[in-house]
Amino acid sequence: MGSYPQTPQPEILPPAPGYIPTPQPVRRPRPSWAVAPATYLLVGVNCLVFLAMLLRGVSLLAPTSDQLMSFGADRAGDVLILGEWWRIVTAMFVHVGLIHLATNMWCLWNLGMLAEPLLGSMGLLAAYILAGAAGNMLSTMVNWLRYNPDWVKYHELVVFPGGAGASGAVFGLAGVLIVLLKSPRLPVPEPELRKLRKSVIYFAAINFIIGIGTLAPGIGVHIDNMAHLGGFLCGLLFAAPLVPRLGSPRKLFTMRRRVSVATVVTLLVLFGFYLEQLPG
């Protein structure tokens, strides 16, 4: 066989005396708040509401029912009799003491940091608000049916238990993650996705069990599992039409997110019309 001519290699010359290389720009890592601004915004708003409560003299550890209601907590009679539907939204930013706030914000921060890259910032805000509203609406319905209006005079609104907290919205984010972490589009090794998904499922299951446990006689604190269930189911529904933002074409993701928001909003409006018929 014949030999092929060798390609000449370029000669590398040493830098000239006094030569100063051009400095290359250093890419600084983005701060975590810039990666997940909606998560930090929601945590901040919840904390600011609690701070405002403290400045108005609300108890740090054990607020009274009246104090919570004055800041927007949810109660079936106030919503369905007085028509104060805004409580369905405001209640998810009101907390029953420091421990309640701290545990909910810890869960919100962890789930939000995981969910926001998959949903986008606007998607996370929508999922939080819609799931929180769904949880509060289901809780309102169950409390109304549990305390039969035939036994209660309409003006005795205090007989209905009040509800507050971000946990319904947090359970909604758990529902979203359980669906989206199943997607094959995500640029993450499958074993890691399975681990993350299992941890979210365990989180939801354990907290549901804890909520059931607080129904036992003699337990001073009662967790509103209906708000958790409503938020969780809403999260599953919200995520069903979605593809995760990571690994998906932007146009496809945006279109599916709009479908998700429109679908859930429509169902919640219809549910609201149904709830309005209950007092009559």
C-alpha positions in Angstrom: 0.0 0.0 0.0 1.2 3.5 -0.8 1.8 6.1 1.9 -0.3 9.2 2.2 1.2 12.7 2.6 1.0 14.0 6.1 -1.0 17.2 6.7 1.4 19.9 7.9 0.7 21.0 11.5 0.6 24.7 12.3 3.5 26.0 14.3 2.6 27.3 17.8 4.6 30.4 18.5 5.3 31.7 22.1 3.5 34.9 23.1 5.3 38.1 22.3 7.0 39.8 25.2 4.6 42.1 27.1 1.6 40.3 25.6 -1.4 40.3 28.0 -4.2 37.8 27.1 -7.7 39.1 26.9 -9.6 38.1 30.1 -12.5 35.8 29.5 -15.8 36.8 31.1 -16.6 34.7 34.1 -20.2 33.4 34.2 -21.5 33.9 37.7 -24.0 31.4 39.0 -27.5 32.8 39.2 -28.8 33.2 42.8 -31.5 30.8 43.8 -34.1 33.5 44.0 -33.5 34.3 40.3 -33.9 30.6 39.4 -37.2 30.3 41.3 -38.6 33.8 41.8 -42.2 32.7 42.2 -41.3 30.3 45.0 -39.5 33.1 46.9 -42.4 35.5 46.2 -45.0 33.1 47.6 -42.9 32.4 50.7 -42.3 36.2 51.1 -46.0 37.1 50.8 -47.0 34.4 53.4 -44.3 35.7 55.8 -45.3 39.4 55.3 -48.9 38.6 56.0 -47.9 36.8 59.3 -45.7 39.8 60.2 -48.6 42.1 59.6 -50.7 39.9 61.9 -48.1 40.2 64.7 -47.9 44.0 64.3 -51.7 44.1 64.8 -51.4 42.2 68.1 -52.2 38.7 66.9 -50.7 35.9 69.1 -47.4 34.5 67.9 -48.3 30.9 68.7 -52.0 30.6 69.2 -54.2 33.2 67.3 -57.8 33.3 68.2 -60.5 32.4 65.6 -61.6 36.1 65.5 -58.0 37.2 64.8 -57.7 34.7 62.0 -61.0 35.7 60.4 -60.1 39.4 60.6 -57.1 38.6 58.3 -59.0 36.5 55.8 -59.3 33.0 57.1 -62.0 30.8 55.5 -65.3 29.8 57.2 -68.2 28.1 55.5 -70.9 30.4 56.9 -69.0 33.6 56.0 -68.5 32.4 52.4 -71.9 30.8 51.7 -74.1 33.0 53.8 -72.3 36.4 53.7 -70.9 35.9 50.2 -67.3 36.6 51.3 -65.8 34.5 48.5 -62.5 36.4 48.6 -61.7 34.3 51.7 -61.3 31.3 49.4 -58.1 33.0 48.2 -56.9 35.0 51.2 -57.1 32.0 53.6 -54.1 30.4 51.8 -51.9 33.2 53.0 -53.0 33.2 56.7 -51.4 30.9 59.2 -52.4 29.7 62.7 -49.2 30.6 64.6 -45.4 30.5 63.9 -45.1 26.7 63.9 -47.9 26.4 61.3 -46.2 29.0 59.1 -42.7 27.5 59.4 -43.8 24.0 58.5 -45.9 25.2 55.5 -43.2 27.5 54.2 -40.6 24.7 54.5 -42.7 22.4 52.4 -43.6 25.2 50.0 -40.0 26.1 49.5 -38.8 22.5 48.9 -41.7 21.6 46.5 -41.6 25.0 44.8 -37.9 24.8 44.0 -38.5 21.4 42.4 -41.7 22.4 40.6 -40.9 25.9 39.3 -38.3 24.7 36.6 -41.0 22.3 35.3 -43.9 24.7 35.4 -42.3 28.1 34.9 -42.8 31.0 37.3 -46.3 31.8 36.0 -47.3 28.2 36.1 -46.2 27.8 39.7 -48.2 30.9 40.7 -51.2 29.5 38.9 -50.9 26.1 40.4 -50.5 27.5 43.9 -53.6 29.8 43.7 -55.8 27.4 41.9 -54.9 24.4 44.1 -55.3 26.5 47.3 -58.7 27.7 46.1 -59.8 24.2 45.3 -58.8 23.0 48.7 -60.6 25.8 50.5 -63.7 25.3 48.4 -63.9 21.5 49.1 -63.3 22.3 52.8 -66.1 24.9 52.7 -68.5 22.4 51.2 -67.7 19.6 53.6 -68.0 21.8 56.6 -71.3 23.2 55.4 -72.7 19.7 54.9 -71.3 18.4 58.2 -73.0 21.2 60.2 -76.4 20.8 58.7 -78.1 24.3 58.2 -81.3 22.8 59.6 -79.6 22.6 63.0 -77.9 25.9 62.9 -79.3 29.4 62.7 -77.8 31.3 59.8 -76.6 34.2 62.0 -74.6 31.8 64.2 -71.6 31.7 61.8 -69.2 30.8 64.5 -70.5 27.3 64.7 -68.6 26.6 61.4 -64.9 25.8 61.9 -62.4 28.3 60.4 -59.6 27.3 58.1 -56.3 28.9 57.1 -52.9 28.0 55.7 -51.0 27.2 52.5 -51.2 23.5 52.9 -53.9 23.0 50.3 -51.8 24.8 47.8 -48.7 22.9 48.9 -50.5 19.6 48.3 -51.5 20.9 44.9 -47.8 21.3 44.0 -47.2 17.7 45.2 -49.9 16.5 42.9 -48.3 18.5 40.0 -44.9 17.0 40.7 -46.2 13.4 40.9 -47.6 13.8 37.3 -44.7 15.8 35.7 -41.9 13.7 37.2 -43.2 10.8 35.2 -42.5 12.5 31.9 -39.8 10.9 29.7 -39.0 14.4 28.3 -37.0 15.5 31.4 -33.3 15.6 30.9 -32.7 13.7 34.2 -31.6 10.1 34.6 -34.7 7.8 35.2 -33.5 6.5 38.5 -33.2 10.0 39.9 -36.7 10.9 38.7 -38.1 7.8 40.3 -36.5 8.7 43.6 -37.8 12.3 43.5 -41.3 11.1 42.6 -41.3 8.5 45.4 -40.3 11.2 47.9 -43.2 13.4 46.8 -45.6 10.5 47.0 -44.4 9.7 50.5 -44.7 13.3 51.6 -48.3 13.4 50.5 -49.2 10.0 52.0 -47.6 10.7 55.4 -49.2 14.1 55.7 -52.6 12.7 54.8 -52.2 10.1 57.5 -51.1 12.7 60.0 -54.2 14.7 59.2 -56.5 11.7 59.8 -54.7 11.1 63.1 -55.6 14.6 64.3 -59.3 13.7 64.1 -58.9 11.4 67.2 -60.6 12.6 70.4 -58.3 14.6 72.7 -56.1 16.1 69.9 -56.0 19.8 70.3 -55.0 20.6 66.7 -57.2 19.5 63.8 -55.7 19.4 60.3 -58.1 20.1 57.5 -57.6 17.1 55.3 -60.4 18.2 53.0 -58.3 21.2 52.0 -55.3 18.9 51.4 -57.4 16.5 49.3 -59.0 19.3 47.2 -55.6 20.9 46.6 -54.0 17.5 45.7 -56.7 16.6 43.2 -56.5 20.0 41.7 -52.7 19.6 41.3 -53.2 16.3 39.5 -55.8 17.8 37.2 -53.7 20.9 36.5 -50.7 18.8 35.5 -52.6 16.3 33.4 -52.5 18.3 30.1 -49.0 19.7 30.8 -45.6 18.7 29.5 -42.7 19.8 31.7 -41.1 23.1 30.7 -37.7 21.4 30.8 -37.1 19.3 27.7 -40.2 20.5 25.8 -40.6 23.0 23.0 -41.6 26.4 24.4 -44.6 26.8 22.1 -46.0 23.3 23.1 -45.4 24.0 26.8 -47.1 27.4 26.7 -50.1 26.1 24.8 -50.6 23.2 27.3 -50.2 25.5 30.3 -53.0 27.7 29.0 -55.2 24.7 28.6 -54.5 23.6 32.1 -55.3 27.0 33.6 -58.5 27.4 31.5 -59.7 23.9 32.4 -59.2 24.3 36.2 -60.6 27.8 36.3 -63.7 26.6 34.5 -64.2 23.7 36.8 -63.7 25.9 39.9 -66.2 28.4 38.7 -68.8 25.6 38.1 -68.0 24.3 41.6 -68.5 27.7 43.0 -72.0 28.0 41.4 -72.8 24.6 43.0 -71.7 25.8 46.4 -73.9 28.9 46.1 -76.9 26.7 45.9 -76.2 24.9 49.2 -77.6 27.5 51.6 -81.0 27.5 49.9 
